Amino acid sequence: MDTITNLLKTVICDDHPIVLQGLSAILIPEKGFEIQCLTQNGEDLIQAVLTHNPDVVLVDANLKNELGFDLITKINQQIDTHHRPKSFIITSYMDEYMVARALKVGATDCISKSLDADSFIHAIKFPKVYNVNQISEVQSNPIKAGLNLLTQREKDIIRLMTMGHASKKIAEQLCISNYTVETHKKNIFRKLKFNSATVLLAWFFANKDLIPTAHSNNFD
């Protein structure tokens, strides 16, 4: 049996084990890949990249406590241009703003998790080529890319904040702990790049239509 050569050494980071298992099942040697490490957080990802010097890095856009975009920035800061892997943001919320944001931080491309196996592999091996206009798109719409990263729960919390509810009241309304509410708020600020609730609320009242919520009618 012939030995498979020139495999793409690959490191993957996603905080959902089922996603890691699924990608491991399709990125096999017969398809041209050698998975070197599966990670679930940024610290382990960066260590794996520095240790294994992979050809390909796949990073979830929205990890539990960090963004894939920020991790790619960190990777590129620690590895010189000639030795950087091809880095891909993988996401369930694919649109032009996500792609532009990925390109802006130095990613090779943004790949949708909804693709079938063959299309996903093709997207890695033959990434699209974009022009500078697509990169600058995110500069004029910095918040819109972040909105795609918000969970429904985070959108609900923003709505409740605009109604004047403090964290304790929001926790009661959503039947979650006060600590969980505060964690969601931190994630909202991080994703939208706001540094305070005041800035967030001012922006929200000017852009209400951008954050629809299926649960808003249930808020008293």
MILO-968525 format. One record per atom (N, C-alpha, C): x, y, z. Coordinates in pm, whole numbers, padded with zeros to 5 digits, always signed. Layout:
XYZ;...
//
This chain:
+00086-00120+00000;+00000+00000+00000;+00089+00125+00000;+00061+00217-00089;+00143+00337-00100;+00124+00427+00021;+00233+00489+00063;+00227+00583+00174;+00178+00718+00124;+00083+00776+00196;+00030+00906+00158;+00128+01014+00201;+00171+01097+00108;+00268+01202+00138;+00207+01339+00118;+00282+01441+00161;+00240+01580+00145;+00103+01609+00206;+00080+01552+00322;-00045+01579+00393;-00041+01719+00453;-00158+01783+00459;-00170+01915+00521;-00183+01897+00672;-00078+01935+00742;-00080+01925+00888;-00181+02026+00942;-00273+01979+01025;-00388+02060+01063;-00411+02064+01214;-00441+02183+01264;-00479+02204+01404;-00618+02267+01405;-00706+02217+01491;-00844+02264+01495;-00878+02312+01636;-00953+02423+01644;-00999+02474+01773;-01149+02503+01768;-01223+02430+01849;-01368+02452+01862;-01409+02402+02000;-01496+02476+02069;-01532+02435+02204;-01649+02337+02208;-01690+02287+02092;-01793+02184+02087;-01730+02051+02044;-01723+01953+02133;-01660+01825+02100;-01718+01759+01975;-01849+01775+01953;-01912+01711+01838;-01857+01770+01707;-01823+01899+01708;-01765+01961+01589;-01624+01908+01565;-01548+01896+01672;-01413+01841+01660;-01417+01698+01606;-01511+01620+01657;-01524+01482+01611;-01565+01477+01464;-01655+01567+01425;-01700+01569+01287;-01590+01608+01190;-01512+01709+01227;-01403+01751+01140;-01294+01644+01135;-01272+01577+01246;-01174+01468+01247;-01214+01356+01154;-01344+01337+01140;-01394+01229+01055;-01381+01258+00906;-01379+01387+00869;-01372+01419+00726;-01231+01461+00681;-01152+01518+00773;-01017+01563+00736;-00918+01450+00762;-00928+01349+00679;-00851+01225+00696;-00736+01219+00596;-00637+01133+00621;-00522+01123+00529;-00561+01098+00384;-00665+01017+00363;-00709+00988+00227;-00757+01113+00154;-00793+01216+00229;-00837+01343+00170;-00725+01447+00170;-00608+01405+00222;-00493+01495+00217;-00461+01568+00346;-00516+01523+00459;-00496+01594+00585;-00436+01504+00693;-00358+01565+00781;-00308+01498+00900;-00340+01586+01020;-00437+01546+01100;-00474+01627+01215;-00371+01607+01326;-00309+01716+01366;-00204+01709+01467;-00255+01736+01608;-00358+01819+01619;-00407+01852+01753;-00549+01907+01745;-00633+01867+01840;-00768+01919+01856;-00772+01997+01987;-00812+02123+01981;-00813+02207+02101;-00951+02269+02121;-00975+02314+02244;-01105+02371+02276;-01096+02513+02332;-00976+02569+02338;-00960+02705+02388;-00838+02770+02324;-00830+02900+02338;-00725+02975+02272;-00585+02943+02320;-00569+02926+02448;-00436+02897+02503;-00379+02769+02444;-00462+02664+02442;-00417+02536+02386;-00393+02546+02235;-00475+02626+02168;-00458+02642+02024;-00322+02704+01992;-00292+02815+02057;-00166+02883+02029;-00046+02794+02061;-00055+02721+02172;+00053+02629+02207;+00070+02520+02101;-00043+02470+02052;-00039+02365+01949;+00022+02417+01819;-00013+02540+01783;+00041+02599+01660;+00192+02618+01671;+00237+02668+01786;+00380+02691+01805;+00458+02560+01813;+00393+02456+01865;+00459+02326+01881;+00464+02248+01751;+00354+02246+01677;+00342+02158+01561;+00371+02225+01427;+00371+02358+01425;+00395+02430+01299;+00307+02375+01186;+00174+02383+01203;+00082+02325+01104;+00075+02404+00975;+00020+02339+00873;-00007+02407+00746;-00141+02479+00749;-00236+02421+00825;-00373+02471+00829;-00419+02483+00974;-00485+02593+01005;-00548+02613+01136;-00695+02647+01114;-00783+02573+01179;-00927+02600+01173;-00972+02647+01311;-01033+02764+01318;-01071+02822+01446;-01218+02864+01444;-01293+02820+01543;-01432+02862+01556;-01438+03013+01578;-01530+03080+01512;-01542+03225+01525;-01577+03268+01666;-01657+03187+01734;-01715+03231+01860;-01696+03125+01967;-01578+03122+02028;-01552+03030+02137;-01617+03082+02264;-01616+03002+02368;-01690+03036+02489;-01646+03169+02549;-01515+03190+02562;-01466+03310+02627;-01375+03395+02539;-01370+03365+02410;-01283+03440+02321;-01330+03426+02177;-01279+03512+02093;-01318+03511+01952;-01205+03453+01867;-01244+03375+01767;-01146+03319+01677;-01064+03426+01606;-01126+03539+01577;-01056+03650+01510;-00936+03695+01594;-00958+03709+01725;-00851+03753+01813;-00739+03650+01821;-00775+03523+01816;-00674+03417+01823;-00587+03415+01698;-00648+03438+01584;-00569+03443+01460;-00473+03561+01464;-00519+03673+01519;-00430+03789+01536;-00310+03752+01622;-00334+03682+01732;-00226+03642+01823;-00129+03546+01754;-00184+03453+01678;-00099+03358+01605;-00008+03432+01508;-00066+03524+01432;+00011+03597+01332;+00115+03689+01395;+00089+03731+01518;+00187+03816+01588;+00309+03737+01634;+00290+03607+01653;+00398+03524+01706;+00474+03444+01600;+00422+03443+01479;+00486+03367+01372;+00516+03458+01254;+00638+03454+01203;+00672+03543+01092;+00593+03505+00967;+00583+03599+00878;+00497+03587+00760;+00524+03461+00678;+00648+03426+00662;+00684+03313+00574;+00648+03177+00634;+00623+03172+00765;+00595+03044+00828;+00454+03034+00886;+00372+03134+00858;+00235+03133+00911;+00151+03026+00842;+00066+02958+00918;-00024+02861+00856;-00138+02934+00785;-00208+02863+00700;-00332+02915+00645;-00437+02902+00755;-00490+03015+00799;-00586+03016+00909;-00726+03042+00856;-00821+02961+00901;-00959+02975+00857;-01052+02993+00977;-01141+03089+00967;-01249+03103+01065;-01361+03010+01021;-01409+02924+01111;-01524+02840+01079;-01643+02891+01161;-01758+02900+01096;-01872+02965+01161;-02005+02911+01110;-02106+02926+01193;-02243+02891+01153;-02316+03014+01100;-02255+03132+01114;-02321+03257+01077;-02242+03326+00965;-02253+03272+00848;-02169+03315+00736;-02234+03430+00659;-02163+03542+00646;-02206+03648+00556;-02085+03732+00519;-02105+03836+00439;-01993+03914+00387;-01918+03986+00498;-01987+04021+00606;-01921+04093+00714;-01829+04000+00795;-01870+03875+00811;-01786+03777+00878;-01660+03752+00796;-01678+03741+00665;-01564+03719+00576;-01468+03838+00584;-01522+03959+00576;-01438+04079+00580;-01363+04090+00712;-01429+04056+00820;-01362+04063+00950;-01250+03958+00959;-01276+03839+00904;-01173+03735+00903;-01052+03779+00823;-01076+03835+00705;-00965+03881+00621;-00888+03994+00688;-00957+04078+00759;-00894+04194+00822;-00792+04152+00928;-00817+04040+00997;-00722+03995+01100;-00616+03902+01044;-00620+03879+00913;-00516+03798+00852;-00552+03655+00825;-00681+03620+00839;-00723+03484+00807;-00722+03464+00656;-00710+03339+00614;-00712+03307+00472;-00853+03317+00416;-00950+03272+00496;-01090+03275+00452;-01179+03241+00570;-01307+03251+00547;-01410+03215+00644;-01492+03102+00582;-01510+02991+00657;-01576+02873+00601;-01701+02841+00682;-01811+02817+00613;-01937+02785+00679;-01940+02640+00726;-01988+02621+00848;-02003+02486+00904;-02116+02410+00837;-02197+02480+00761;-02311+02414+00697;-02273+02346+00565;-02149+02362+00521;-02106+02298+00397;-02100+02147+00412;-02119+02076+00300;-02098+01931+00304;-01948+01904+00308;-01911+01779+00335;-01771+01744+00358;-01681+01781+00240;-01722+01746+00119;-01639+01774+00002;-01620+01924-00021;-01727+02001+00000;-01718+02146-00019;-01630+02210+00088;-01638+02157+00210;-01556+02208+00321;-01408+02186+00289;-01375+02066+00244;-01237+02032+00209;-01188+02119+00093;-01274+02140-00006;-01238+02223-00121;-01209+02366-00077;-01287+02415+00020;-01268+02552+00068;-01133+02569+00137;-01083+02464+00199;-00951+02469+00262;-00841+02463+00158;-00853+02370+00066;-00747+02348-00033;-00742+02457-00139;-00858+02515-00169;-00864+02617-00274;-00940+02740-00223;-00879+02813-00129;-00948+02929-00071;-00975+03037-00175;-01081+03111-00151;-01117+03218-00243;-01014+03331-00235;-01008+03409-00342;-00922+03526-00345;-01011+03649-00342;-00987+03739-00246;-01072+03857-00230;-00994+03984-00264;-01068+04088-00297;-01002+04216-00324;-01009+04307-00201;-00937+04416-00204;-00926+04504-00087;-01060+04566-00050;-01151+04579-00143;-01281+04638-00111;-01358+04552-00013;-01341+04420-00023;-01411+04331+00068;-01351+04337+00208;-01223+04367+00217;-01161+04383+00349;-01206+04513+00414;-01215+04620+00334;-01253+04750+00389;-01400+04755+00429;-01479+04659+00381;-01623+04656+00413;-01644+04653+00564;-01565+04576+00634;-01583+04564+00778;-01541+04691+00851;-01454+04770+00792;-01411+04893+00856;-01524+04995+00863;-01615+04990+00766;-01728+05082+00768;-01849+05022+00841;-01840+04894+00874;-01950+04827+00946;-01892+04739+01058;-01815+04796+01152;-01748+04715+01253;-01844+04643+01346;-01962+04701+01370;-02055+04641+01464;-02134+04528+01398;-02165+04543+01270;-02250+04446+01203;-02190+04307+01205;-02059+04296+01191;-01994+04165+01198;-02009+04107+01337;-02000+04193+01439;-02014+04146+01576;-02154+04098+01607;-02255+04159+01546;-02393+04119+01569;-02416+03973+01532;-02348+03926+01431;-02365+03788+01389;-02312+03690+01492;-02231+03738+01584;-02174+03652+01688;-02260+03646+01813;-02357+03737+01823;-02443+03738+01942;-02537+03618+01943;-02549+03556+02059;-02647+03449+02073;-02784+03511+02098;-02889+03430+02085;-03024+03482+02112;-03035+03531+02256;-02972+03459+02349;-02975+03499+02490;-02912+03637+02509;-02801+03661+02440;-02734+03790+02452;-02821+03902+02394;-02891+03873+02286;-02982+03973+02229;-03096+04003+02326;-03146+03899+02392;-03253+03919+02490;-03205+04006+02606;-03081+03984+02647;-03026+04062+02759;-03012+04209+02719;-02970+04234+02596;-02961+04372+02549;-03099+04438+02553;-03200+04366+02506;-03337+04421+02509;-03379+04456+02651;-03351+04367+02746;-03389+04391+02886;-03310+04507+02945;-03184+04520+02906;-03104+04633+02954;-03164+04764+02907;-03215+04768+02783;-03273+04891+02730;-03405+04926+02799;-03464+04829+02866;-03588+04853+02941;-03558+04900+03083;-03429+04919+03112;-03389+04971+03242;-03369+04867+03350;-03370+04739+03312;-03354+04633+03412;-03209+04615+03452;-03185+04603+03581;-03052+04572+03632;-03028+04422+03617;-02907+04379+03644;-02870+04238+03625;-02959+04144+03707;-02993+04183+03829;-03076+04098+03914;-03213+04074+03852;-03274+04181+03800;-03405+04170+03737;-03397+04088+03608;-03290+04108+03532;-03272+04031+03409;-03259+03883+03442;-03186+03853+03548;-03168+03713+03590;-03302+03650+03624;-03387+03725+03692;-03520+03674+03729;-03606+03651+03605;-03600+03744+03512;-03681+03734+03390;-03642+03613+03306;-03512+03586+03300;-03462+03478+03214;-03437+03348+03290;-03463+03350+03421;-03444+03231+03505;-03299+03179+03499;-03206+03273+03510;-03065+03239+03515;-03003+03313+03633;-02880+03282+03667;-02814+03345+03780;-02763+03484+03744;-02743+03567+03846;-02688+03699+03826;-02548+03691+03765;-02472+03591+03809;-02336+03570+03755;-02342+03542+03604;-02440+03462+03563;-02454+03430+03420;-02488+03555+03340;-02573+03640+03395;-02607+03766+03328;-02482+03851+03308;-02401+03863+03414;-02280+03944+03405;-02182+03886+03302;-02176+03754+03295;-02089+03690+03196;-02137+03721+03056;-02269+03714+03035;-02325+03748+02903;-02295+03893+02867;-02304+03983+02963;-02276+04124+02937;-02131+04143+02891;-02040+04076+02959;-01898+04087+02921;-01878+04037+02778;-01947+03928+02745;-01935+03873+02609;-01993+03968+02505;-02103+04035+02541;-02166+04131+02450;-02069+04246+02422;-02010+04302+02529;-01916+04413+02512;-01797+04371+02427;-01749+04248+02450;-01632+04199+02377;-01663+04180+02229;-01779+04122+02200;-01814+04094+02061;-01842+04221+01982;-01905+04318+02047;-01941+04441+01978;-01836+04550+01995;-01731+04519+02075;-01620+04612+02099;-01667+04741+02165;-01764+04729+02258;-01805+04841+02341;-01739+04825+02478;-01715+04937+02545;-01649+04929+02675;-01738+04964+02793;-01866+04992+02766;-01956+05023+02876;-02101+05003+02833;-02188+04986+02934;-02331+04970+02906;-02389+05097+02846;-02338+05211+02888;-02389+05339+02836;-02369+05349+02685;-02251+05313+02638;-02222+05318+02494;-02308+05216+02420;-02321+05096+02479;-02403+04993+02417;-02547+05038+02401;-02606+05094+02506;-02747+05135+02502;-02768+05251+02406;-02675+05344+02403;-02687+05456+02309;-02687+05404+02166;-02598+05308+02139;-02592+05250+02005;-02720+05174+01974;-02771+05099+02072;-02891+05018+02050;-03011+05104+02012;-03033+05213+02085;-03150+05296+02058;-03144+05360+01919;-03024+05370+01865;-03010+05424+01730;-03020+05315+01623;-03016+05188+01667;-03014+05077+01570;-03103+04961+01616;-03221+04991+01669;-03308+04889+01724;-03340+04777+01626;-03356+04814+01500;-03399+04716+01401;-03294+04608+01374;-03169+04629+01417;-03063+04532+01390;-03062+04416+01488;-03137+04429+01598;-03137+04321+01697;-03280+04276+01725;-03341+04199+01631;-03472+04142+01658;-03459+04030+01760;-03563+04005+01836;-03561+03894+01930;-03694+03825+01933;-03691+03693+01934;-03813+03614+01932;-03885+03619+02065;-03815+03667+02170;-03873+03660+02303;-03918+03795+02358;-03903+03902+02277;-03927+04036+02331;-04070+04055+02379;-04167+03987+02320;-04306+04004+02360;-04335+03946+02498;-04242+03867+02550;-04265+03806+02680;-04207+03888+02793;-04141+04002+02762;-04077+04083+02866;-04178+04183+02922;-04186+04185+03052;-04275+04281+03118;-04199+04406+03161;
//
